[in-house]
Amino acid sequence: MALDPASLGAVALRDLIASGAISAEAATAACLKRIADTEPQLQAWAYVDGNHAMAQARARDAHRKAGRATGMLHGVPVGIKDVIDTARMPTECGTEIMRGRVPAKDAHLVSRLRAEGAVIIGKTVTTELAFLEPSRSRNPHDLSRSPGGSSAGSAVAVASGQVPLAVGTQTGGSVIRPASYCGIVGFKPSYGLIGRTGVLIQSPFLDTIGAFARSVEDAALLVEAMSGHDSHDASTSLSPVPRLVDAATQDPPLPPLLAVLSLPGADPVMADALDELRGDLGDRAHAVDLLPGLAEADIIRRRINLAELSKCYYALERQGRDRLSQRMRDALDEGKATLARDYIAALDWRQVLNAGLEELLSRCDAILCPAATGPAPLIADGSTGSPVMNGPWTLCGVPTITLPLLTDGTGLPLGVQLIGRHGEDARLIRTANWLMRRQLQNQAIDERRVG
């Protein structure tokens, strides 16, 4: 049977392209075919230019055949969320107000991806201005269900095999939650690891770039490729980029110890599944009490989010408030009504909450909790789902990763998330890969027993 490049993960595909076993042109063509076959049902893409994608792929092949050095993502197709600028490609941010906008230059992170040899396939669907109004994208596990938001298209594109990697952004739960609903890995690194120049800014204090992939190693590859100092983004630093791919292939010196946290808001299906996983982990997982202030953390995050949104989107509102959804207009009004005193006080919560996290994480390797309240909601409900399981960690700016380890009674994905210390992304990746390998090995053993 011929190998289908679209079925391969990013690391495997990159290595085969580097060896000459598969061409970047063949890999890109396979992804474009998968998009053509599935896009009418899934609606993951805001813009795809197959001719341009193939031209990039041919250039990557010529580069390799000339004996020149190749990058971390050489020849690997990548989808870019449509709030991230791409030169000479539309970037319309899910709103009619920006219809026809074509940036003159790439965002900082897109430049880094191109430098590492990625093939930019196109722009994935986002919700309106990366907020809560549902997009047209559909969940590949059940077309009647939401893929989440706001990075809906990126999650769908990876989960359906249209591309091995896609970039998203998170201000509340827009990487972690869609990954949970779509049954893939979503990685939101530490705040400030990836530069945001050229990205639609909704909340400077919260906005974080993230990655979608089908394995921990692939997610680590994409984030490492995007990471590094951005001279126009003060949240980034000159610190060395963490060796995330190396971490994803290392065994921890000892089996990690996980603190299992039950955040308020999980539905019974998710709560029972998490409890079963905790039992399966035995002495490597221990339930811990809710940290002081954590139950209110997403309320505080929302206060910051809306206050900054009302400022960042002020020009867009003036340009066409009547072309914004009612949900967006309500958010703008709520943000404008926030008192300066309350906004400034909310900013202090990051330091306070991180002090509690530091104490807990000194006694374990990572925190384990639900990645979403439950399975993906029905599209008919008019919601992209609640960010309550993700907001506290976005507020803290710490790294989190969704792992597709659980399902409900109907087979819908239920993701769990691991949370680590700020700046310890490599340790979190190593722990996540350990947990993924452990559960997959146990699943394989169970399947052999049943067989």
PyMOL commands that set and color helices and strands:
alter all, ss='L'
color gray80, all
select helices_A, chain A and resi 5-7+10-19+24-42+50-65+96-98+108-115+128-130+152-159+176-182+216-226+244-248+268-284+294-312+314-323+326-336+340-347+349-361+379-381+391-396+425-450
alter helices_A, ss='H'
color red, helices_A
select strands_A, chain A and resi 45-48+77-81+119-124+165-170+185-188+208-213+258-261+285-288+366-370+400-407+413-419
alter strands_A, ss='S'
color yellow, strands_A
deselect
rebuild
show_as cartoon
